[in-house]
């Protein structure tokens, strides 16, 4: 709608009333840290939280992408919405009276705002009407269905506001228009009635149906789902042309869009945040049954393929971005899972969502499963649900005989197609090894050959292996992965340079912290490790610190602290000063930071590679096959990482360091 210019008083009042923690919490899982709150930034992908929200300043800021502002700007940037639209939305939420600069436009604005409010009112009143009808004699069949067929308790029926739409053609219309004096046009816009094709007047959209209110995230009724109480199969057999759908949803309206709505999200958002996981089922009653069983992190997809908007809506409430799709284990359930994945496959391939697939046994849905099993049984299945890629691989090899040449070739082609789509190199390398094991049919000597074949088909330039004479000889011999001939001197230089940048370039501190945490790295040399420990102790003891970059007089405080450590001070005192050569080095950040981190990572990888290789060579594959495989996978994963860094170091480490 066209929004006139808003009065400054309205804008200021919205700024005063709209608490930024309250607003941001609708989209980001926030954790209290000191005076502020932190979470994963919604504006860029990150694994460690760098997004902070200050309640005292009513501001947000991300140290990763430098996004920042107040509550209004946050909603504008996240939803790509206009300033006036966001202010109006927040004004409604916090009950701020709206004024405009053009008095003649105020009436039109109020009319447009009033339409949405009237729709909310009509839908809320309709929900109450349906709930009341459920308790009347005409609603006994629906109530009996809920209590007997669905085994729902009274508290669950009330929690979800379940009701009944009477069988008459104009029952709701007469109640709302004639008794409540609500405009018929508003009922039509709400998707509750339709105009007759001839003769004038309206008829009810929902008739003789069990009614399920669909609510927005704030818990307001925005639509309905209606389930028929007649036998659809018998109805189809009697008259195929006149069959009513088992489930009927409200049409798209000003308030309701199926592709942007998830059933029960208003009930589940707290559970999703608490458990750091969201469960998506296909049907209304699957979600309701899970909540009734105490599994309160479940939502339903309204029977459509999940859209990116729906997924991003769910992921606002889970920090680890963990999403479980729960559909039946039969063919229909498998197809439903494939359909539900829809647009989110790209996110799953990139690792932006931890997607898992839960197929319940015996072709049951969640509601049916809970009738014969306990909630603990379901939680156990949930905990063991495979990652989407593992599930996809199982779908590919299911009912295939890999000893047959045709099946082997077809499976290999499908696996290669799957592996090519994996964006993250570490994840792809892991699944290359996993698929090679499957294709080796238990013969561990064939695994390196299968790995080479898969890599050749995925990316020919990445295949650097030669055909091994034997597995252990191939992996144990050959070129050593020593980081550089002068490993100690290079490591000394890299760690010292990283610490010098941290001390003298405050703007790089958050990036260094994030890189070390992401790669799980520590300083290898004892004097550097000692200095780093002192830095962390000062940081944790400074109650006024808002972030690492704002540590006041860090070098001075470190020098004071080191007065009693003479020997250690002699080894690190040069880091507190910057000469002309040092100045040139640290001016090349952040490239130098990346190179120094890569060097440290290389040394740690080399140590792990040698360790697991030695364990693998010492293990008897006949006596301890599982341990043998575990050590193989571990050192192979380190080898792949080493090869990747080997390529990087040729230009980054040797040139920058």
JOHUBEL-V811059 format. One record per residue. N is the residue number from 1. RES is the residue in three letters. SS is DSSP state (helix for helix, strand for strand, loop for the rest). PSI is psi as a letter, one per 20 degrees, with the letter a starting at -180 (NA if undefined). BURIAL is # if it has 9 or more other C-alpha atoms within 8 Angstrom, else .. Layout:
BEGIN
n = [N | N]
res = [RES | RES]
ss = [SS | SS]
psi = [PSI | PSI]
burial = [BURIAL | BURIAL]
END
This chain:
BEGIN
n = [1 | 2 | 3 | 4 | 5 | 6 | 7 | 8 | 9 | 10 | 11 | 12 | 13 | 14 | 15 | 16 | 17 | 18 | 19 | 20 | 21 | 22 | 23 | 24 | 25 | 26 | 27 | 28 | 29 | 30 | 31 | 32 | 33 | 34 | 35 | 36 | 37 | 38 | 39 | 40 | 41 | 42 | 43 | 44 | 45 | 46 | 47 | 48 | 49 | 50 | 51 | 52 | 53 | 54 | 55 | 56 | 57 | 58 | 59 | 60 | 61 | 62 | 63 | 64 | 65 | 66 | 67 | 68 | 69 | 70 | 71 | 72 | 73 | 74 | 75 | 76 | 77 | 78 | 79 | 80 | 81 | 82 | 83 | 84 | 85 | 86 | 87 | 88 | 89 | 90 | 91 | 92 | 93 | 94 | 95 | 96 | 97 | 98 | 99 | 100 | 101 | 102 | 103 | 104 | 105 | 106 | 107 | 108 | 109 | 110 | 111 | 112 | 113 | 114 | 115 | 116 | 117 | 118 | 119 | 120 | 121 | 122 | 123 | 124 | 125 | 126 | 127 | 128 | 129 | 130 | 131 | 132 | 133 | 134 | 135 | 136 | 137 | 138 | 139 | 140 | 141 | 142 | 143 | 144 | 145 | 146 | 147 | 148 | 149 | 150 | 151 | 152 | 153 | 154 | 155 | 156 | 157 | 158 | 159 | 160 | 161 | 162 | 163 | 164 | 165 | 166 | 167 | 168 | 169 | 170 | 171 | 172 | 173 | 174 | 175 | 176 | 177 | 178 | 179 | 180 | 181 | 182 | 183 | 184 | 185 | 186 | 187 | 188 | 189 | 190 | 191 | 192 | 193 | 194 | 195 | 196 | 197 | 198 | 199 | 200 | 201 | 202 | 203 | 204 | 205 | 206 | 207 | 208 | 209 | 210 | 211 | 212 | 213 | 214 | 215 | 216 | 217 | 218 | 219 | 220 | 221 | 222 | 223 | 224 | 225 | 226 | 227 | 228 | 229 | 230 | 231 | 232 | 233 | 234 | 235 | 236 | 237 | 238 | 239 | 240 | 241 | 242 | 243 | 244 | 245 | 246 | 247 | 248 | 249 | 250 | 251 | 252 | 253 | 254 | 255 | 256 | 257 | 258 | 259 | 260 | 261 | 262 | 263 | 264 | 265 | 266 | 267 | 268 | 269 | 270 | 271 | 272 | 273 | 274 | 275 | 276 | 277 | 278 | 279 | 280 | 281 | 282 | 283 | 284 | 285 | 286 | 287 | 288 | 289 | 290 | 291 | 292 | 293 | 294 | 295 | 296 | 297 | 298 | 299 | 300 | 301 | 302 | 303 | 304 | 305 | 306 | 307 | 308 | 309 | 310 | 311 | 312 | 313 | 314 | 315 | 316 | 317 | 318 | 319 | 320 | 321 | 322 | 323 | 324 | 325 | 326 | 327 | 328 | 329 | 330 | 331 | 332 | 333 | 334 | 335 | 336 | 337 | 338 | 339 | 340 | 341 | 342 | 343 | 344 | 345 | 346 | 347 | 348 | 349 | 350 | 351 | 352 | 353 | 354 | 355 | 356 | 357 | 358 | 359 | 360 | 361 | 362 | 363 | 364 | 365 | 366 | 367 | 368 | 369 | 370 | 371 | 372 | 373 | 374 | 375 | 376 | 377 | 378 | 379 | 380 | 381 | 382 | 383 | 384 | 385 | 386 | 387 | 388 | 389 | 390 | 391 | 392 | 393 | 394 | 395 | 396 | 397 | 398 | 399 | 400 | 401 | 402 | 403 | 404 | 405 | 406 | 407 | 408 | 409 | 410 | 411 | 412 | 413 | 414 | 415 | 416 | 417 | 418 | 419 | 420 | 421 | 422 | 423 | 424 | 425 | 426 | 427 | 428 | 429 | 430 | 431 | 432 | 433 | 434 | 435 | 436 | 437 | 438 | 439 | 440 | 441 | 442 | 443 | 444 | 445 | 446 | 447 | 448 | 449 | 450 | 451 | 452 | 453 | 454 | 455 | 456 | 457 | 458 | 459 | 460 | 461 | 462 | 463 | 464 | 465 | 466 | 467 | 468 | 469 | 470 | 471 | 472 | 473 | 474 | 475 | 476 | 477 | 478 | 479 | 480 | 481 | 482 | 483 | 484 | 485 | 486 | 487 | 488 | 489 | 490 | 491 | 492 | 493 | 494 | 495 | 496 | 497 | 498 | 499 | 500 | 501 | 502 | 503 | 504 | 505 | 506 | 507 | 508 | 509 | 510 | 511 | 512 | 513 | 514 | 515 | 516 | 517 | 518 | 519 | 520 | 521 | 522 | 523 | 524 | 525 | 526 | 527 | 528 | 529 | 530 | 531 | 532 | 533 | 534 | 535 | 536 | 537 | 538 | 539 | 540 | 541 | 542 | 543 | 544 | 545 | 546 | 547 | 548 | 549 | 550 | 551 | 552 | 553 | 554 | 555 | 556 | 557 | 558 | 559 | 560 | 561 | 562 | 563 | 564 | 565 | 566 | 567 | 568 | 569 | 570 | 571 | 572 | 573 | 574 | 575 | 576 | 577 | 578 | 579 | 580 | 581 | 582 | 583 | 584 | 585 | 586 | 587 | 588 | 589 | 590 | 591 | 592 | 593 | 594 | 595 | 596 | 597 | 598 | 599 | 600 | 601 | 602 | 603 | 604 | 605 | 606 | 607 | 608 | 609 | 610 | 611 | 612 | 613 | 614 | 615 | 616 | 617 | 618 | 619 | 620 | 621 | 622 | 623 | 624 | 625 | 626 | 627 | 628 | 629 | 630 | 631 | 632 | 633 | 634 | 635 | 636 | 637 | 638 | 639 | 640 | 641 | 642 | 643 | 644 | 645 | 646 | 647 | 648 | 649 | 650 | 651 | 652 | 653 | 654 | 655 | 656 | 657]
res = [UNK | UNK | UNK | UNK | UNK | UNK | UNK | UNK | UNK | UNK | UNK | UNK | UNK | UNK | UNK | UNK | UNK | UNK | UNK | UNK | UNK | UNK | UNK | UNK | UNK | UNK | UNK | UNK | UNK | UNK | UNK | UNK | UNK | UNK | UNK | UNK | UNK | UNK | UNK | UNK | UNK | UNK | UNK | UNK | UNK | UNK | UNK | UNK | UNK | UNK | UNK | UNK | UNK | UNK | UNK | UNK | UNK | UNK | UNK | UNK | UNK | UNK | UNK | UNK | UNK | UNK | UNK | UNK | UNK | UNK | UNK | UNK | UNK | UNK | UNK | UNK | UNK | UNK | UNK | UNK | UNK | UNK | UNK | UNK | UNK | UNK | UNK | UNK | UNK | UNK | UNK | UNK | UNK | UNK | UNK | UNK | UNK | UNK | UNK | UNK | UNK | UNK | UNK | UNK | UNK | UNK | UNK | UNK | UNK | UNK | UNK | UNK | UNK | UNK | UNK | UNK | UNK | UNK | UNK | UNK | UNK | UNK | UNK | UNK | UNK | UNK | UNK | UNK | UNK | UNK | UNK | UNK | UNK | UNK | UNK | UNK | UNK | UNK | UNK | UNK | UNK | UNK | UNK | UNK | UNK | UNK | UNK | UNK | UNK | UNK | UNK | UNK | UNK | UNK | UNK | UNK | UNK | UNK | UNK | UNK | UNK | UNK | UNK | UNK | UNK | UNK | UNK | UNK | UNK | UNK | UNK | UNK | UNK | UNK | UNK | UNK | UNK | UNK | UNK | UNK | UNK | UNK | UNK | UNK | UNK | UNK | UNK | UNK | UNK | UNK | UNK | UNK | UNK | UNK | UNK | UNK | UNK | UNK | UNK | UNK | UNK | UNK | UNK | UNK | UNK | UNK | UNK | UNK | UNK | UNK | UNK | UNK | UNK | UNK | UNK | UNK | UNK | UNK | UNK | UNK | UNK | UNK | UNK | UNK | UNK | UNK | UNK | UNK | UNK | UNK | UNK | UNK | UNK | UNK | UNK | UNK | UNK | UNK | UNK | UNK | UNK | UNK | UNK | UNK | UNK | UNK | UNK | UNK | UNK | UNK | UNK | UNK | UNK | UNK | UNK | UNK | UNK | UNK | UNK | UNK | UNK | UNK | UNK | UNK | UNK | UNK | UNK | UNK | UNK | UNK | UNK | UNK | UNK | UNK | UNK | UNK | UNK | UNK | UNK | UNK | UNK | UNK | UNK | UNK | UNK | UNK | UNK | UNK | UNK | UNK | UNK | UNK | UNK | UNK | UNK | UNK | UNK | UNK | UNK | UNK | UNK | UNK | UNK | UNK | UNK | UNK | UNK | UNK | UNK | UNK | UNK | UNK | UNK | UNK | UNK | UNK | UNK | UNK | UNK | UNK | UNK | UNK | UNK | UNK | UNK | UNK | UNK | UNK | UNK | UNK | UNK | UNK | UNK | UNK | UNK | UNK | UNK | UNK | UNK | UNK | UNK | UNK | UNK | UNK | UNK | UNK | UNK | UNK | UNK | UNK | UNK | UNK | UNK | UNK | UNK | UNK | UNK | UNK | UNK | UNK | UNK | UNK | UNK | UNK | UNK | UNK | UNK | UNK | UNK | UNK | UNK | UNK | UNK | UNK | UNK | UNK | UNK | UNK | UNK | UNK | UNK | UNK | UNK | UNK | UNK | UNK | UNK | UNK | UNK | UNK | UNK | UNK | UNK | UNK | UNK | UNK | UNK | UNK | UNK | UNK | UNK | UNK | UNK | UNK | UNK | UNK | UNK | UNK | UNK | UNK | UNK | UNK | UNK | UNK | UNK | UNK | UNK | UNK | UNK | UNK | UNK | UNK | UNK | UNK | UNK | UNK | UNK | UNK | UNK | UNK | UNK | UNK | UNK | UNK | UNK | UNK | UNK | UNK | UNK | UNK | UNK | UNK | UNK | UNK | UNK | UNK | UNK | UNK | UNK | UNK | UNK | UNK | UNK | UNK | UNK | UNK | UNK | UNK | UNK | UNK | UNK | UNK | UNK | UNK | UNK | UNK | UNK | UNK | UNK | UNK | UNK | UNK | UNK | UNK | UNK | UNK | UNK | UNK | UNK | UNK | UNK | UNK | UNK | UNK | UNK | UNK | UNK | UNK | UNK | UNK | UNK | UNK | UNK | UNK | UNK | UNK | UNK | UNK | UNK | UNK | UNK | UNK | UNK | UNK | UNK | UNK | UNK | UNK | UNK | UNK | UNK | UNK | UNK | UNK | UNK | UNK | UNK | UNK | UNK | UNK | UNK | UNK | UNK | UNK | UNK | UNK | UNK | UNK | UNK | UNK | UNK | UNK | UNK | UNK | UNK | UNK | UNK | UNK | UNK | UNK | UNK | UNK | UNK | UNK | UNK | UNK | UNK | UNK | UNK | UNK | UNK | UNK | UNK | UNK | UNK | UNK | UNK | UNK | UNK | UNK | UNK | UNK | UNK | UNK | UNK | UNK | UNK | UNK | UNK | UNK | UNK | UNK | UNK | UNK | UNK | UNK | UNK | UNK | UNK | UNK | UNK | UNK | UNK | UNK | UNK | UNK | UNK | UNK | UNK | UNK | UNK | UNK | UNK | UNK | UNK | UNK | UNK | UNK | UNK | UNK | UNK | UNK | UNK | UNK | UNK | UNK | UNK | UNK | UNK | UNK | UNK | UNK | UNK | UNK | UNK | UNK | UNK | UNK | UNK | UNK | UNK | UNK | UNK | UNK | UNK | UNK | UNK | UNK | UNK | UNK | UNK | UNK | UNK | UNK | UNK | UNK | UNK | UNK | UNK | UNK | UNK | UNK | UNK | UNK | UNK | UNK | UNK | UNK | UNK | UNK | UNK | UNK | UNK | UNK | UNK | UNK | UNK]
ss = [loop | loop | loop | loop | loop | strand | loop | helix | helix | helix | helix | helix | helix | helix | helix | helix | helix | loop | loop | helix | helix | helix | helix | helix | helix | loop | loop | loop | loop | loop | strand | strand | strand | loop | loop | strand | strand | strand | strand | loop | loop | loop | loop | loop | loop | loop | loop | loop | loop | loop | strand | strand | strand | strand | loop | loop | loop | loop | strand | strand | strand | strand | loop | loop | loop | loop | loop | strand | strand | loop | helix | helix | helix | helix | helix | helix | helix | helix | helix | loop | loop | loop | helix | helix | helix | helix | helix | helix | helix | helix | helix | helix | helix | loop | loop | loop | loop | loop | loop | strand | loop | loop | helix | helix | helix | helix | helix | helix | helix | helix | helix | helix | helix | helix | helix | helix | helix | helix | helix | helix | helix | helix | helix | helix | helix | helix | helix | helix | helix | helix | helix | helix | helix | helix | loop | loop | helix | helix | helix | helix | helix | helix | helix | helix | helix | helix | helix | helix | helix | loop | loop | loop | loop | helix | helix | helix | helix | helix | helix | loop | loop | loop | strand | strand | strand | loop | loop | loop | loop | loop | helix | helix | helix | helix | helix | helix | helix | helix | helix | loop | loop | loop | loop | helix | helix | helix | helix | helix | helix | loop | loop | loop | strand | strand | strand | loop | loop | loop | loop | loop | loop | strand | strand | strand | loop | loop | loop | loop | strand | strand | strand | strand | strand | strand | strand | loop | loop | loop | loop | loop | strand | strand | strand | strand | strand | strand | strand | strand | loop | loop | loop | helix | helix | helix | helix | helix | helix | helix | loop | helix | helix | helix | loop | loop | loop | loop | strand | strand | strand | loop | loop | loop | loop | loop | loop | loop | loop | helix | helix | helix | loop | loop | strand | loop | helix | helix | helix | helix | helix | helix | helix | helix | helix | helix | helix | loop | loop | strand | strand | strand | strand | loop | loop | helix | helix | helix | helix | helix | helix | helix | helix | helix | loop | loop | loop | loop | loop | strand | strand | strand | loop | loop | loop | loop | loop | loop | loop | helix | helix | helix | helix | helix | helix | helix | helix | loop | loop | loop | loop | loop | loop | strand | strand | strand | strand | strand | strand | strand | loop | loop | helix | helix | helix | helix | helix | helix | helix | helix | helix | helix | helix | helix | helix | helix | helix | helix | helix | helix | helix | helix | loop | loop | loop | strand | strand | strand | strand | strand | strand | strand | helix | helix | helix | loop | loop | helix | helix | helix | helix | helix | helix | helix | loop | loop | helix | helix | helix | helix | helix | helix | helix | helix | helix | loop | loop | strand | strand | helix | helix | helix | helix | helix | helix | helix | helix | helix | helix | loop | loop | loop | loop | loop | loop | loop | helix | helix | helix | helix | helix | helix | helix | helix | helix | helix | helix | helix | helix | helix | helix | helix | loop | loop | loop | loop | helix | helix | helix | helix | helix | helix | helix | helix | helix | helix | helix | helix | helix | helix | helix | loop | loop | loop | loop | helix | helix | helix | helix | helix | helix | helix | helix | helix | helix | helix | helix | helix | helix | helix | loop | helix | helix | helix | loop | loop | loop | loop | loop | loop | loop | loop | helix | helix | helix | helix | helix | helix | loop | loop | loop | loop | loop | loop | loop | loop | loop | loop | helix | helix | helix | helix | helix | helix | helix | helix | helix | helix | helix | helix | helix | helix | helix | helix | helix | helix | loop | helix | helix | helix | helix | helix | helix | helix | helix | helix | helix | helix | helix | helix | helix | loop | loop | loop | loop | loop | loop | helix | helix | helix | helix | helix | helix | helix | helix | helix | helix | helix | helix | helix | helix | helix | helix | loop | loop | loop | loop | loop | loop | helix | helix | helix | loop | loop | loop | helix | helix | helix | helix | helix | helix | helix | helix | helix | helix | helix | loop | helix | helix | helix | helix | helix | helix | helix | helix | helix | helix | helix | loop | loop | loop | helix | helix | helix | helix | helix | helix | helix | loop | loop | loop | loop | helix | helix | helix | helix | helix | helix | helix | helix | helix | helix | helix | helix | helix | helix | helix | helix | helix | helix | helix | helix | helix | helix | helix | helix | helix | helix | helix | loop | loop | loop | loop | loop | loop | loop | helix | helix | helix | helix | helix | helix | helix | helix | helix | helix | helix | helix | helix | helix | helix | helix | helix | helix | helix | helix | helix | helix | helix | helix | helix | loop | loop | loop | helix | helix | helix | helix | loop]
psi = [q | o | p | r | p | q | p | h | h | g | g | h | h | g | h | h | h | o | p | h | g | g | g | h | i | h | h | p | o | q | p | p | o | c | i | a | q | q | r | p | p | i | i | r | p | q | h | p | p | j | p | q | p | o | h | h | i | l | q | q | p | p | i | g | j | j | q | r | a | a | h | g | h | g | h | g | g | g | j | l | r | r | g | h | g | g | g | g | g | h | g | g | g | j | l | p | p | p | q | r | h | o | h | h | i | h | g | g | g | h | g | g | h | h | g | g | h | h | g | g | g | g | h | g | h | g | g | h | g | h | h | g | h | h | i | r | h | i | j | h | g | g | g | h | g | g | h | g | g | i | l | q | r | h | h | h | g | h | g | j | k | q | a | p | o | r | i | q | h | k | g | g | g | h | g | h | g | g | g | i | k | q | p | h | h | h | h | g | h | i | k | h | r | q | q | q | h | q | i | r | a | r | q | p | g | p | p | l | q | p | p | o | p | p | q | a | h | j | j | p | p | i | a | q | p | p | p | q | j | r | o | g | g | h | g | h | h | h | n | h | h | k | p | q | q | g | p | p | q | q | r | p | a | h | h | p | o | h | i | j | q | p | p | j | h | h | h | i | h | g | h | g | g | g | i | k | q | p | p | p | r | h | q | g | i | g | g | g | h | g | h | h | j | j | n | k | k | q | r | q | j | k | j | r | p | p | r | h | g | g | g | h | g | g | i | h | i | p | h | i | k | p | p | p | p | o | r | q | i | a | g | g | h | g | h | h | g | g | g | h | g | c | i | i | g | g | h | g | h | i | j | i | p | n | p | q | p | o | o | q | q | k | k | q | r | h | g | g | g | i | h | j | r | r | h | h | g | g | h | g | h | g | h | j | p | q | q | g | g | g | g | g | g | h | h | g | i | p | k | q | o | i | i | p | g | g | g | g | g | g | g | g | g | h | g | g | g | g | h | h | i | o | g | p | h | g | g | g | h | g | h | g | g | g | h | h | g | g | i | i | l | i | o | h | h | i | g | h | g | h | g | g | g | g | h | h | h | g | n | h | h | i | o | j | q | q | p | q | g | q | g | h | g | g | h | h | a | b | p | q | l | p | g | q | h | l | g | g | h | g | g | g | g | g | g | g | g | g | h | g | g | g | h | i | n | h | i | i | g | h | g | g | g | g | g | g | g | h | i | l | q | q | p | h | p | g | h | h | h | g | g | h | h | h | g | h | g | g | g | h | i | o | h | i | p | h | r | h | i | j | o | p | l | g | g | g | h | g | h | h | h | j | h | j | m | g | g | h | h | h | h | i | h | i | i | i | q | o | a | g | g | h | g | h | g | i | i | j | q | j | h | h | g | g | g | g | g | h | g | g | h | g | g | g | g | g | g | h | g | h | g | h | g | g | g | g | h | i | p | o | h | g | h | m | h | g | h | g | h | g | h | g | h | g | h | g | g | h | g | g | g | g | h | g | h | g | h | h | h | h | h | g | g | h | g | h | NA]
burial = [. | . | . | # | . | # | # | . | . | # | # | . | # | # | # | . | . | # | # | # | # | . | # | # | # | . | # | # | # | . | . | . | . | . | . | # | # | # | # | # | # | # | . | . | . | . | . | . | # | # | # | # | # | # | # | . | . | # | # | # | # | # | # | . | . | . | # | # | # | # | # | # | # | # | # | # | . | # | . | . | # | . | # | # | # | # | # | # | . | # | # | . | . | # | . | # | . | # | # | # | . | . | . | . | # | # | . | . | # | . | . | # | . | . | # | # | . | # | # | # | . | # | # | # | . | # | # | . | # | # | # | # | # | # | # | . | . | . | # | # | . | # | # | # | # | # | # | . | . | # | . | # | . | . | . | # | # | . | . | # | # | # | # | # | # | # | . | . | . | # | # | # | # | # | # | # | # | # | . | . | . | # | . | . | . | # | # | # | # | # | # | # | # | # | # | # | . | . | . | . | . | # | # | # | . | # | # | # | # | # | # | # | # | # | # | # | . | . | . | # | # | # | # | # | # | # | # | # | # | . | . | # | . | . | # | # | . | . | . | . | . | . | # | . | . | . | . | # | . | # | . | # | # | . | # | # | . | . | # | . | # | # | # | # | # | # | . | # | # | # | # | # | # | . | . | # | # | # | # | # | # | # | # | # | . | # | # | # | # | # | # | # | . | . | # | # | # | # | # | # | # | # | . | . | # | # | # | . | . | # | # | . | # | # | # | # | # | # | # | . | # | # | # | # | # | # | # | # | # | . | . | . | # | # | . | # | # | . | # | # | # | # | # | # | . | . | # | # | # | # | # | # | # | # | # | # | # | # | # | # | . | . | # | # | # | # | # | . | # | # | . | . | . | . | # | . | . | # | . | . | # | # | . | . | # | # | # | # | . | . | # | . | # | . | . | # | . | . | . | . | . | # | . | . | . | . | # | # | . | . | # | # | . | # | # | # | # | . | # | . | . | # | # | # | . | . | # | # | # | # | # | # | # | . | # | # | # | . | # | # | . | . | . | . | . | # | # | # | # | # | # | # | . | # | # | # | . | # | . | . | . | . | # | . | . | . | . | # | . | . | # | . | # | # | . | . | . | . | . | . | . | . | # | . | . | . | # | . | . | # | # | # | # | # | # | # | # | # | # | # | # | # | # | . | # | # | . | # | # | # | . | # | . | # | # | # | # | # | . | . | # | . | # | . | . | . | # | # | # | # | # | # | . | # | # | . | . | . | # | . | . | . | . | . | # | . | . | # | # | . | # | . | . | . | . | . | . | # | . | . | . | # | . | . | . | . | . | # | # | . | . | # | . | . | # | # | . | . | . | . | . | . | # | . | # | # | . | . | # | . | . | # | # | . | # | # | # | # | # | # | # | # | # | # | # | # | . | # | # | # | # | # | # | . | # | # | . | . | # | . | . | . | . | # | # | . | . | # | # | . | # | # | # | # | # | # | # | # | # | # | # | # | . | . | # | # | . | # | # | # | . | # | # | . | . | # | #]
END
